[in-house]
Amino acid sequence: MSEELVCFKAYDVRGRVPDQFNEDIAYRIGRAYGQFLSPKKVVVGYDIRLTSETLCDALSNGLTDSGIDVISIGLCGTEEIYFATSHLEVDGGIVVTASHNPKDYNGMKFVRENSKPISGDTGLNEIKLLAEQNDFAAPNKKGNLTREDVKQAYIEHLLSYVNKKSLKPLKVVCNAGNGCAGPIIDLLETELPFEFIKIHHEADGSFPHGVPNPLLPENRQPTINAINKHGADVGIAWDGDFDRCFFFDEDGRFIEGYYIVGLLAQSFLSSHPGEKVIYDPRLTWNTIEIADELGGNAICSKTGHAFIKERMREEDAIYSGEMSAHHYFRDFFYCDSGMVPWLLVFEIMSKQNRTLSELVNERMAAFPASGEINSSIEDPAALLKSIENRYSEVAESIDHTDGLSICYPDWRFNLRMSNTEPVVRLNVESRGDTSLMAEKTKELLALIRS
């Protein structure tokens, strides 16, 4: 009888090392990926966590024992695997990472040819089953393992998103959170006119300043302090594998990802009228209004990178953004990048000669939002039902694309269950009325937490 591997989640693998995820499981995942996909050549890499390199070695052994040739790109962020898979024209890619999970965790993210994601609906469940059964045929031949450095090609690709001549010499605080972003900033720095003030910059898997997750308010203070101390123009921070990018304005104010989505949608649709942009159902009005004003087409997709990427390919959308600070680009293989967004935002600031606060203040005032608020709930499904019953009677619209979205003429909310933990996530926004937004947020939280 096969053991259940609890490290498999909706879109990836994540678990505590060594009891939920270890070298034996990593090896079996390599064999299972090989059996499911039958690739000839696969690219692998790993993040900064202390267990990542040995787990990646075990994964590589599983792949080569399946007769697959493996190209290792070494230490990297998740998006470098997306880049390398398409750039090297191989049949798939796997990165060993646990992003912003606690430091005793690790995991994997998977793509197939053309950097297409593999999630629960598109093969991850089959890979899980094969890894659990652990019954693999001996290969006819063993694959080769080679190492390749794609960093320079990746840097050139990143720089293709902006016109270097249009960039102004901004003073930038950057906080890599001791994750994988630091080495990439060092390579970009020589190509750009920015002065980078680097904090928590050294890649260090012991995470001396805590696990890099700028969504946690307590992790933002060092960036804010550095902006104020150095009189910086702007601040940026990343999670561990830098597939999410977070912004701070010149006053050290954290800018919700929602308004960055609007800013980038505005930029793309201004230069590419009539194109499609994808957004998630948590906060929507700002993005929809921007698209309508610019003659673009805004399309709602279920939250989560696998769903968004699938929808982007279906619609051939130029850009997609989630309020959680994931930004996806058609020219980046319909994948998310944590490096492209800040390059584009700094180009907008340079061209318009405006600060980040000047670029977002108007939209923040037009659509004030609560930010995502999590609550631990024993029976999330029952809660959603009771909230729907209570709020649906005079609602303008009710939508179940992802959880529950209810709209009224002057305010709306989305309440959804987490894919990974027993919590519900609440987002509230209004049309230009901060006190109404705050009042409705308080009212809903009281109901949720009672």
N, C-alpha and C positions, 0 to 999 in steps of 0.2 A: 504493500500500500504506500502511495506517495505522500510525503509531508506537504502541508500547505505553506506556500511562501507568502508571508504577510507583507513582505516588502513591496509587492506589486500594487501600485495605485492606479487611479483612472488614466493618467497620462505618462507615468514614468515609474521608476523603482526608487523607493526611499525607505531606509530602515536603520535601526540602531545596530552599530557594529560592536561585538561580533554576533550577538544572539539572533538578530533578525536579518542581517546581511553580512556576508563574509567571503573569503576567497573561494571556498567551495561553491557557494551560490553564484558568485561572479563567473567562475569557470563554466558552470552548467548553463548560465544565461548565454554565454558565448556559443556553446554547442546548440542551444535551443534557437538562438537567433539565426545561426547558420542553417539549421534544418528547416526552419520556417521560410526563410527568404531565399535560400540557395544562392547567395551572392558569390561573385568571384573575388572581389576586392572590397575591403572595408577600412575606413579610417577611424582611429581611436585617439582619445586624449583624456586628460584628467585635470581636475581642479587642485586647489592648494591644500586640501585637507590632508592630515597626516597619514591617513590610510589609503588615499586615492591612488598613489602610484602602484602599490602592491596589488590592489584590487584590479587595476587596469592590466597589470601583468597577467593575472589569473584569467581575466576576460580574454586577453589576446591569445593565451594558451588554448582556451576553449574554441576560439575562432580558428586558429591554425590547425588544431586537432580535427577540425571539421573540413580541412582541405582548403581553407580560405586564406588568401594573401592579406596581410594586415599592414597598414601604413600608420605608424604612430607619429602624431605631431607633438607629443609631450604635454607639458603644462599649458593649459589653455582655458579660455572661457567657453561657455556652451556655444555661442554663436560662431566661434572659430571652427567648430565641428560642422555647423551648417555650411559655412563658407567652404571648408576643405572638401566636403562631400561633393558639392557642385563644381568647385574649381578643378579638382583632380578627376572629375567625372568618374567617380567610383560608385559602387552599388549600395552603399549605406554608410552610416556613421554612428558611433556610440561615444558619449562622453560620461566619464565617472564624476559625478557631482551630487552634492546635496544642497546646493544653492544657499538658502538662509536657514536651513534646519539646525538644530543644536549640534555642537561640535563633535559629539560622539556618534553622529549619523553619517551615512553616506548613501549613494544611490547612482542611478544611471538615467540618461535620456537618449532616446533612439530616433534615428531617421532612416529612411530607405533612399533609393536613387532620387536625384534632383532635390535632396533635402526635404522630402515629404515626411511629415511626422508619423510615427507609429504610436497609436494610443489604444485604449481598450477596444474601440470599435474597429480598428484597422490592423489587428494582429498581436497586440500586447497580451491579450488573454490567451491566445494560442501559444505564444512564447512562454508564458507563465506555466501553462499546462505541461508543455514539453520539458521545462526545467524541473518541474515537480516530479514528473515520471522518471527523469534521469536515466533514460534507456536509449543510448545513442549508438548507432552503427559505427564500426571502425572506418575511418576514411581510407580511400584508395591511396591518397598521398597527403603529406603534411604541407600546410601552406607556409609561405615565407613571411617573416616579420622584417620590415624595413622602417627606417626613420626618415622623416621629411620635414623640412622647415618651410611652412607656408606663411610665416609672419609678414614677410615683406610684401607678398602678393595681397594679403589681407589688408595691410596698411594702405596700399595703393588703391584698393577697392573702396575703403572707407573715405579716402580723400576725393574720390570721384563724385561724391554727393554734393560737394561745395565748390564754389569758385574761390580759390585761395586769395586772389587779388581783391575780392570784395570784403575780406575779413579785417576787422579792426583789432588793434592790440588790447584785448580785454585782460583784466586781472581776474583769474579764476581760482577759487578754492576747489580742490578735488579730493574726495575722501573715498579711497578704494576699500576701506574697511578691512585692510590686510588681506583682501581677496585677490582675484586674478586680474583686476583692471589696471593695477599699477604698471606692470611691464608694457602694456599697450599704450598708456599715456606717455611713458618714456620714449617710445618709438614715434608717436605722433608729434611730440613736443618740438622736435627739430624741424618739422614741416610746417608749423603753424605760428602765427604771430602772437600767441597768447602767453601770458606769464602765469605758469601754474604754481599755486601754493599747495604743496602736497602734504596731506595729513593721513596717518594710518596707512602709509603708502606701501611699506614693504610687505610682499606676499609672505604670510605667516599663518600656517594652518592651526597653530595653537590659539589663534584669535585673541591676542592680548587685550584688545579693547572690546571684546564681546563679539558674538556672531554678527556678520554684516547684514543688517536688515533695516534700511532707513525708513521703512513703514512704521517701525516702533519709535514713538516720540522721544524716548530716552536715548536713542542712538543718533538723534539729529543734532544734539547740543554742540559736539565738537566742531561740526561744520559751521554752525551758526556763530560760535565763538571766533572761529578763524576768519569768517567773512567780516565780522565787526572789527576784529583786531587789525586786519590788513587793509581795511577799506576796499574790499574786493567788489568787482562789478557783478559777480554771479557765483553761485556754488553748485557743484554736482556731486552726487554720491551714488554708489552702486551696491547691489547685493553681491554675494560671494562669487558667483559665476558670471557676473555683470550682464545678465540678459534683461535686467531692469535698470532704468536710469531715473534718478530723482533730482529735482531742481529746487534751488533756493534763490530768492531775489537778492538785490544789493543791500537790503536791510536785514538779511538773514531769515526772511519769512519762508517757510516751507510752502511750495506751490503744489496743490493737489494735482495728481496726474490727469484728472479730468480736463483741466484748463490747458494743459500741454497738448492733449489730444486735439482740442479745439484749435489751438495755435498751429499745429502741424497740418491739420485738415485744411485750415484756411490757406496756408502756404501752398500746399499741393494743388488745391482747387483754383487758386488764383492763377497759377501758371499752367494748369491743365484743366480748363473748364469742361464740365460735362462728365468728368471721371467719377468713379465710385469710391467711397470710403466706408469702412466697416467700423461699427462701434458696439459696445456691450450694453446690456439693458439696465445697468445699475444707475448710471447718470446719463441722460440722453439729450435734454433740451438744447443745451449749448451747441453740441455738435450738429444736431438737426438744423437749427436755425442758420448756422454758418454755411452748411451745405446748400440750403434753400436759397440763401442770399447770393451765393456764388454760382448757382446753376449746376451744382453737383448733385450726386445721388447718394444719400446716407442710408446705409442698410444695417439693420440690427442683427447681431449674431449672439448665440449663447456664449456665456463667459467661458474662458479656458483656451489655452493656446492651440490645442488640436482642432477645436471647433472653428476658431477664428481663421486659422490657416486654410482649412478645408473650404470655408466660405469665400475667403479671398481668392483662391484659385478658381472656384466656381464662377465668381463674378468678375474675375480679372481686375480686382480692386487695386488702386495705386497705393493705398495706405490704410492701415487699420490701427486703432489704439484702444487700449483698455485703461480704465482709471487706476488700475493697480500698477501702472508705469511700464507695461509691456507695449512696445511700439513695433509694428510690422510694416515691411516695405516690399512692394512688388519687385523692385530691383535687388532686394536682398533675398531672392529665392522664396518670396512670400513668408519669410521668417522674421522673428523678432531680433532686434539688436539693441544693446544698451550704449553703443558708441555713436551710431548714426543720429539719434535724436538730438544730442547736445551739439553736434556739428551743425545740424540744420537750424537749431534755435539760435546759436551764436551768429550764424550767417544772417538770420532774420534781424537780430539785434543790430548787427553791423550795417546792413543795407538800409534799415529804417532809422538808424541812429536813435534807437529808443532802448531804455532799460527793460529788463524782464518784467518789472512791476508795471511799467507803462503798457507793455504788450498784453498783460492779462487782467489788469485792474477792472477794466470796463466789463469784461466777460464775467469776472467774479462777482461784480455788483449786479449784473443782469440775471445771473443764475447762482445765487448763493447755495452752497451744498454743505451737508453735515460731515462729509468724509465717512469712510466705512466704519461702522461700529459693530463689534462682535459681542454676542451674548451666548453663554453656554446654556443649552436647553436639552432636557431629557427626551422630549418628543417633538422634534422640529416640525414634522408633517402635520400634527394636530394643531400646533401653534399657527402655522400658515393658514390652515382652514378657518380657524376662529378669527384671525385678523381679516381674512377675506370676507367672511360673513358680516363682520362689524363695519367694514369700510366700503363695501361694494355698492350699497343701495343708491347713493347719489353720485357715484363715480362717473367721470366722463369716459374712461376706458379702463379695461382690466386685461392684463396680458400675462401669459404664462410661458413666455420664451425661456425664461430662466428664473425659477422661483415665482414670486408674485410681484407684478408691477401694477400700481393703481395710480391713475392720473385724475386730478381735478383741474379746473381752469387755472388756478394760481399756485398749485403745489402738486408734487407727486412723490411716490416712494417706491423702492424696490426692496423686497425682503427675500433672501434666498438661503438655502441650506448650503453649508460648505461641502465640497466634494471629498474632503479629507478628514474632517473632525466634527464632533457633535456640537457645532455652533451654528447660529444663524447670523447673517450679515445684513445690516440695515444701511440703506442710503436714502437720504431725503434731500430734495431740492425745491426751490420756489422760483417764481418769476419776480425777481427784484425785491423780495421782501425777506430780509434776514431774520427779523423777529418771528415771522410766521414759520419760516423753516425751523428755527430753534424751538418754537412752541410745539410744532408737530413732531419733531424728533423726540422731545421730552415725553410727549403724550404716548407715542408708539413704544418708546423704551420702557415706560411704566407698565404698559400692557404685556410686553414681551417678557419682562423680568418678574412679573407677578405670578 
